[in-house]
Amino acid sequence: GQPHSLPFEVRGSTGSVTVDLKPAPRGVSLAVGDVAKKLLTLAGVRDSWGFARGNTKTKVNYAMATFEALKQTSRMRVTDAQQESLNIVSGPTGITFGETDVDAQEE
């Protein structure tokens, strides 16, 4: 099957807000707050559990903490053996977008 869009648990924090993002089984969708859901959707994450602590009413700190957590996915060092056993794929994960007007004009 296809790999998960979030391969492992990550944590980000800004100010008093700490966000933990965990991979979820396919079909769960995004079980996170509204601010984090917007960022994760833009990042292409489709299934994730999220836990936030601190003053999450401060939307800027909540958004920055979520972004910091997403940045951790690219900073993690993964060995070749871990990459194979965990089925971690770099690059696009098969996300397709509907045909746009620009695509139709090019043909």
MIVOMAR-852872 format. One record per residue (C-alpha): residue number from 1; x, z, y; residue in one letter. Coordinates in nm, 3 decimals, always signed. Layout:
% residues N
{node NUM,{X,Z,Y},'a'} ...
//
This chain:
% residues 107
{node 1,{+0.000,+0.000,+0.000},'g'} {node 2,{+0.091,-0.005,+0.365},'q'} {node 3,{+0.309,+0.273,+0.507},'p'} {node 4,{+0.164,+0.547,+0.724},'h'} {node 5,{+0.185,+0.482,+1.097},'s'} {node 6,{+0.343,+0.827,+1.148},'l'} {node 7,{+0.603,+0.883,+0.874},'p'} {node 8,{+0.675,+1.257,+0.918},'f'} {node 9,{+0.586,+1.564,+1.124},'e'} {node 10,{+0.716,+1.565,+1.481},'v'} {node 11,{+0.701,+1.814,+1.768},'r'} {node 12,{+0.721,+1.771,+2.144},'g'} {node 13,{+0.689,+2.017,+2.429},'s'} {node 14,{+0.669,+2.006,+2.805},'t'} {node 15,{+0.600,+2.307,+3.024},'g'} {node 16,{+0.377,+2.548,+2.832},'s'} {node 17,{+0.233,+2.278,+2.603},'v'} {node 18,{+0.366,+2.215,+2.252},'t'} {node 19,{+0.223,+1.932,+2.041},'v'} {node 20,{+0.271,+1.894,+1.664},'d'} {node 21,{+0.177,+1.560,+1.510},'l'} {node 22,{+0.148,+1.526,+1.133},'k'} {node 23,{+0.081,+1.218,+0.920},'p'} {node 24,{-0.271,+1.208,+0.779},'a'} {node 25,{-0.419,+1.012,+0.487},'p'} {node 26,{-0.546,+0.666,+0.573},'r'} {node 27,{-0.903,+0.675,+0.699},'g'} {node 28,{-0.879,+1.012,+0.875},'v'} {node 29,{-0.826,+0.837,+1.208},'s'} {node 30,{-0.688,+1.040,+1.499},'l'} {node 31,{-0.776,+1.409,+1.472},'a'} {node 32,{-0.628,+1.503,+1.810},'v'} {node 33,{-0.746,+1.579,+2.163},'g'} {node 34,{-0.865,+1.310,+2.404},'d'} {node 35,{-0.539,+1.285,+2.600},'v'} {node 36,{-0.325,+1.259,+2.286},'a'} {node 37,{-0.571,+1.013,+2.129},'k'} {node 38,{-0.522,+0.767,+2.416},'k'} {node 39,{-0.142,+0.781,+2.386},'l'} {node 40,{-0.140,+0.755,+2.006},'l'} {node 41,{-0.376,+0.458,+2.019},'t'} {node 42,{-0.144,+0.280,+2.263},'l'} {node 43,{+0.152,+0.360,+2.036},'a'} {node 44,{-0.023,+0.205,+1.735},'g'} {node 45,{-0.072,+0.528,+1.540},'v'} {node 46,{-0.392,+0.503,+1.339},'r'} {node 47,{-0.407,+0.819,+1.126},'d'} {node 48,{-0.271,+1.154,+1.244},'s'} {node 49,{-0.349,+1.521,+1.268},'w'} {node 50,{-0.250,+1.690,+1.591},'g'} {node 51,{-0.212,+2.053,+1.692},'f'} {node 52,{-0.157,+2.163,+2.052},'a'} {node 53,{-0.066,+2.504,+2.189},'r'} {node 54,{-0.037,+2.623,+2.546},'g'} {node 55,{-0.233,+2.527,+2.856},'n'} {node 56,{-0.362,+2.188,+2.736},'t'} {node 57,{-0.596,+2.168,+3.036},'k'} {node 58,{-0.286,+2.059,+3.227},'t'} {node 59,{-0.330,+1.697,+3.123},'k'} {node 60,{+0.008,+1.579,+3.251},'v'} {node 61,{+0.195,+1.836,+3.041},'n'} {node 62,{-0.026,+1.758,+2.739},'y'} {node 63,{+0.043,+1.385,+2.775},'a'} {node 64,{+0.418,+1.438,+2.825},'m'} {node 65,{+0.439,+1.669,+2.522},'a'} {node 66,{+0.260,+1.407,+2.310},'t'} {node 67,{+0.501,+1.141,+2.436},'f'} {node 68,{+0.799,+1.365,+2.356},'e'} {node 69,{+0.665,+1.409,+2.002},'a'} {node 70,{+0.634,+1.031,+1.964},'l'} {node 71,{+0.991,+0.987,+2.085},'k'} {node 72,{+1.106,+1.215,+1.802},'q'} {node 73,{+0.999,+0.954,+1.545},'t'} {node 74,{+1.282,+0.727,+1.662},'s'} {node 75,{+1.543,+1.002,+1.692},'r'} {node 76,{+1.513,+1.127,+1.335},'m'} {node 77,{+1.804,+1.029,+1.110},'r'} {node 78,{+1.679,+0.897,+0.777},'v'} {node 79,{+1.907,+0.806,+0.488},'t'} {node 80,{+1.854,+0.489,+0.285},'d'} {node 81,{+1.740,+0.698,-0.014},'a'} {node 82,{+1.481,+0.880,+0.201},'q'} {node 83,{+1.367,+0.549,+0.348},'q'} {node 84,{+1.299,+0.411,+0.000},'e'} {node 85,{+1.136,+0.722,-0.147},'s'} {node 86,{+0.915,+0.783,+0.159},'l'} {node 87,{+0.835,+0.411,+0.208},'n'} {node 88,{+0.943,+0.420,+0.574},'i'} {node 89,{+0.929,+0.077,+0.737},'v'} {node 90,{+1.077,-0.002,+1.076},'s'} {node 91,{+0.904,-0.255,+1.298},'g'} {node 92,{+0.541,-0.370,+1.292},'p'} {node 93,{+0.320,-0.226,+1.019},'t'} {node 94,{+0.080,-0.516,+0.987},'g'} {node 95,{-0.133,-0.445,+1.292},'i'} {node 96,{-0.329,-0.753,+1.383},'t'} {node 97,{-0.507,-0.818,+1.709},'f'} {node 98,{-0.804,-1.045,+1.771},'g'} {node 99,{-0.750,-1.390,+1.916},'e'} {node 100,{-0.719,-1.384,+2.292},'t'} {node 101,{-0.787,-1.653,+2.549},'d'} {node 102,{-0.411,-1.706,+2.587},'v'} {node 103,{-0.376,-1.774,+2.212},'d'} {node 104,{-0.662,-2.022,+2.222},'a'} {node 105,{-0.507,-2.210,+2.517},'q'} {node 106,{-0.171,-2.245,+2.343},'e'} {node 107,{-0.323,-2.439,+2.051},'e'} 
//
